[in-house]
């Protein structure tokens, strides 16, 4: 990571402004009154904080421009949420916010690499969305963001999707009495890939070992391709109960087929 470079993301770091205490107080008052120029000046006047933070991540191997942009997002969040009445220095509040934003980026970006152009598009869209939400007091549409940054909406959608963190099929989403539901339990099993063994073994005999409710659940899940939520709605029980009964039924069938 080339932390010695002078220009980062088009910003000449050697010429960054350094705000005095009185200037910061005055700008912050204007920010609270909705002054966008004051907000931009406050951001630029605190970019040195971002620079100081990204030095801590010199061993991460990440592109310094990427870290700088992510750090700027953390800085903006800090500015938007800072409460001057608490008598805490802005830097004391902002640095942990910037560090947290960068750590999330490093964690989420660890498995999948996204091209620089896509990241730039996504960062521009995020920054525009933040500004427009604050300016108009409502979240802008993709079309409005596209018009603001001058980038086709299709490119923005693609870029935003590209930087999203992938989710594991084994990500837990709900726990009820020790029975955990996972993302994969929410997915329709049209081709029954997870349990391919049932396709070439004696299913009819194995299913005779199930009670009526278990038989119905297995039929709906693995022969009609319904999700656990759809099965729960169809037979009038909770999704947690469906999950529990399904696991018991599969265990019974597997025991019979492998005996």
Secondary structure, 3 states (H helix, E strand, C coil): CCCCCCEECCEEHHHCCCCCHHHHHHHHHHHHCCCHHHHHHHHHHCHHHHHHHHHHHCCCCCCHHHHHHHHHHHHHHHHHHCCHHHCCCHHHHHHHHHHHHHHHHHHHCCCCCCCHHHHHHHHHHHHHHHHHHHHHCCCCCHHHHHHHHCCCHHHHHHHHHHCCCCCCCCCEEEEECCEEEEHHHHCCCCCCCCCHHHHCCCHHHHHCCCCHHHHHHHHHHHCCCCCHHHHHHHHCCCHHHHHHHHHHHHHHHHHHHHC
